Amino acid sequence: MNIYGYESDESELVSLKEITLQLTVSELDDLISFMQKTMLLMQKHEDYGHEHYKDFKQDVTSNMPDIIITKSNG
């Protein structure tokens, strides 16, 4: 697993060693549902691209950070 991120909208994509998620139980439940849905899509589609958590939440206007899941080749 590789973790990447941006420090700000203007920054370059960087590899991260560690991330911390601070969330409620409800937010964790939503995140787990997103990951389960994404896993099923990865298993179903050979040419899987990526999924955005904001799209899953249908909340593109919020200031919450987005989580994007892509499939690793390894």
KEKE-3310 file (N, C-alpha, C; in steps of 0.2 Angstrom, whole numbers, plus 5000, padded with zeros to 4 digits):
npx = (5004:5003:5003:4998:4997:4992:4998:4992:4980:4989:5000:5013:5010:5014:5023:5017:5021:5014:4996:4983:4967:4954:4939:4921:4911:4900:4905:4916:4909:4903:4914:4920:4909:4911:4923:4921:4912:4920:4930:4922:4919:4933:4935:4926:4929:4941:4948:4948:4947:4947:4940:4931:4929:4921:4912:4905:4899:4892:4894:4901:4903:4907:4920:4927:4941:4946:4945:4954:4953:4964:4968:4981:4996:5003)
npy = (4994:5011:5028:5044:5062:5079:5094:5106:5115:5120:5113:5100:5083:5071:5057:5049:5044:5041:5043:5051:5049:5058:5055:5053:5039:5037:5043:5035:5023:5027:5028:5015:5009:5015:5010:4996:4996:5001:4991:4980:4985:4985:4972:4968:4974:4974:4984:4994:5011:5023:5029:5042:5048:5059:5059:5047:5051:5061:5075:5087:5100:5102:5106:5096:5085:5075:5057:5047:5032:5021:5007:4996:4990:4980)
npz = (5000:4996:5001:4997:4996:4997:5003:5002:4991:4981:4982:4978:4974:4986:4993:5008:5024:5035:5040:5049:5054:5060:5067:5069:5075:5067:5055:5053:5050:5038:5030:5030:5023:5011:5007:5006:4996:4986:4985:4980:4967:4962:4962:4952:4940:4929:4923:4932:4938:4948:4964:4972:4988:4992:4981:4983:4995:4990:4992:4987:4989:5002:5014:5018:5018:5003:5000:4989:4981:4972:4962:4966:4957:4962)
capx = (5000:5006:4999:5000:4993:4993:4998:4987:4978:4994:5006:5014:5008:5020:5022:5016:5023:5008:4991:4979:4960:4950:4932:4916:4909:4896:4910:4920:4904:4902:4921:4920:4904:4914:4929:4918:4909:4926:4933:4918:4921:4939:4935:4922:4931:4948:4951:4946:4951:4948:4934:4932:4924:4916:4907:4901:4895:4888:4895:4907:4904:4910:4927:4931:4946:4943:4949:4953:4956:4966:4971:4989:4998:5007)
capy = (5000:5017:5033:5050:5067:5086:5098:5112:5115:5122:5109:5094:5076:5068:5051:5050:5039:5040:5047:5050:5050:5059:5055:5050:5032:5038:5045:5028:5018:5029:5027:5008:5007:5017:5005:4990:4997:5002:4984:4976:4988:4983:4965:4967:4978:4973:4991:4999:5017:5026:5031:5048:5048:5065:5057:5042:5055:5066:5081:5090:5107:5103:5107:5090:5082:5069:5051:5044:5025:5018:5000:4995:4985:4975)
capz = (5000:4996:5003:4994:4998:4996:5009:5000:4984:4977:4983:4974:4977:4990:4997:5015:5028:5040:5040:5055:5053:5067:5065:5073:5074:5061:5049:5051:5047:5031:5027:5029:5018:5004:5005:5004:4989:4981:4985:4975:4960:4960:4960:4947:4934:4927:4921:4938:4939:4955:4967:4977:4994:4991:4976:4987:5000:4986:4996:4984:4991:5009:5015:5020:5013:4999:5000:4983:4981:4966:4962:4965:4952:4965)
cpx = (5004:5001:5002:4995:4996:4993:4993:4985:4984:5000:5007:5012:5014:5018:5022:5018:5018:5003:4987:4972:4957:4943:4927:4914:4905:4900:4914:4915:4903:4909:4921:4915:4907:4919:4926:4915:4915:4929:4929:4919:4928:4939:4931:4925:4939:4951:4948:4950:4952:4941:4935:4927:4919:4911:4902:4897:4891:4888:4902:4908:4907:4917:4931:4936:4943:4948:4948:4957:4957:4968:4978:4990:5002:5004)
cpy = (5006:5023:5040:5055:5074:5090:5104:5111:5116:5118:5103:5088:5073:5062:5052:5044:5037:5045:5046:5053:5052:5060:5052:5043:5032:5039:5038:5023:5020:5027:5019:5006:5009:5012:4999:4991:4997:4995:4980:4979:4986:4976:4963:4969:4977:4980:4996:5005:5020:5028:5037:5047:5053:5063:5052:5046:5060:5073:5085:5097:5108:5104:5101:5087:5076:5063:5048:5037:5023:5011:5000:4990:4979:4971)
cpz = (5000:4998:5000:4996:4996:5002:5008:4993:4979:4977:4978:4977:4980:4993:5004:5019:5033:5039:5047:5053:5060:5064:5070:5071:5067:5054:5048:5048:5039:5027:5025:5023:5011:5002:5003:4997:4984:4980:4980:4968:4958:4958:4954:4940:4934:4926:4926:4938:4946:4957:4972:4982:4994:4986:4980:4992:4997:4990:4993:4986:4998:5009:5018:5015:5009:5000:4993:4983:4974:4967:4961:4960:4955:4969)
residu = (MET:ASN:ILE:TYR:GLY:TYR:GLU:SER:ASP:GLU:SER:GLU:LEU:VAL:SER:LEU:LYS:GLU:ILE:THR:LEU:GLN:LEU:THR:VAL:SER:GLU:LEU:ASP:ASP:LEU:ILE:SER:PHE:MET:GLN:LYS:THR:MET:LEU:LEU:MET:GLN:LYS:HIS:GLU:ASP:TYR:GLY:HIS:GLU:HIS:TYR:LYS:ASP:PHE:LYS:GLN:ASP:VAL:THR:SER:ASN:MET:PRO:ASP:ILE:ILE:ILE:THR:LYS:SER:ASN:GLY)
# end
